[in-house]
Amino acid sequence: MDLQVVRQVAELEDWISEGGVVVLSGAGLSTDSGIPDYRGPSGSARRSTPMTYQAFTRDPVARRRYWARSHLGWRTIGEARPNDGHRAVARLQEAGAVQGIITQNVDGLHQAGGARDVVELHGNLARIVCLDCGELTPREWMAARLDDANPEFRGVATAVNADGDVELDDAELDGFTVVDCMACGGMLKPDVVYFGETVPPERVSRSFGLVAGARTLLVLGSSLTVMSGRRFVLRAVKDGIRVAIVNRGVTRGEPYAGVVVDAPLGIVLPHLASTVATVSS
């Protein structure tokens, strides 16, 4: 790391050592786990538009196309493992420095890395919800049912997106069969928030509550391009709460942050965790 980054990390160490940190994480935290981000260094140009709630629920063809692509993408997301950054956040929480974690990610890797009580703003791909009866089932069950219903499906993904969707030639979608809820026959959907769908109010309220009680809002791996995450930075600034950012590349939160570290999270976060753990012990 260059001298400027070293100085920024040292200042961030001081902030985190004081405790009262709330983490807001984005896709950039999971890139070291093999999941590409949306807009950062590992992000790829996306040919297909993200699935919207309206298209998923109203268009059977769009729904079939989505399930075929997402079924392939789950093989990458479901096999991903937490990286050093996830484990470092969990260590900071265990040390008492981090008092809350809000994530925009849908991969469940914070919890797999040892974190507790994570607010999953956009849900989790590991869960399937029935839009009719509300029953929740594990994604593994859905994957097995789709395999059984599509024994001849041999689609090959050309790229995987951070939301678990993939790039797939439409010619490979012919004959793909979608399955319905085993309890009521209703429509099944990953338990995640699509474009055009609102984040459940209780998650938003809980997140604002965490930010309100924070000394520092620490943004990790998010460009803050969409308001879903940026609103918490704006609230922190309004309430006089410090904002720090660790991210590769430019973010829309930089004008509001007291510390901005443009460096690999897999290097910075373990260093911070080791330093803060030593100070608190």
Salt bridges, closest charged atoms under 4 A:
GLU13 OE2 - HIS271 NE2 2.54
GLU18 OE1 - ARG242 NH2 3.01
ASP84 OD1 - ARG87 NH2 2.81
GLU94 OE1 - ARG116 NH1 3.30
GLU120 OE1 - ARG127 NH1 3.31
ASP147 OD1 - HIS71 NE2 2.85
ASP163 OD2 - ARG46 NH1 3.17
ASP165 OD2 - ARG46 NH2 3.25
ASP165 OD2 - ARG69 NH2 2.78
ASP170 OD1 - ARG65 NE 3.57
ASP191 OD2 - ARG127 NE 2.88
GLU197 OE1 - LYS189 NZ 3.44
ASP262 OD1 - ARG248 NE 3.59
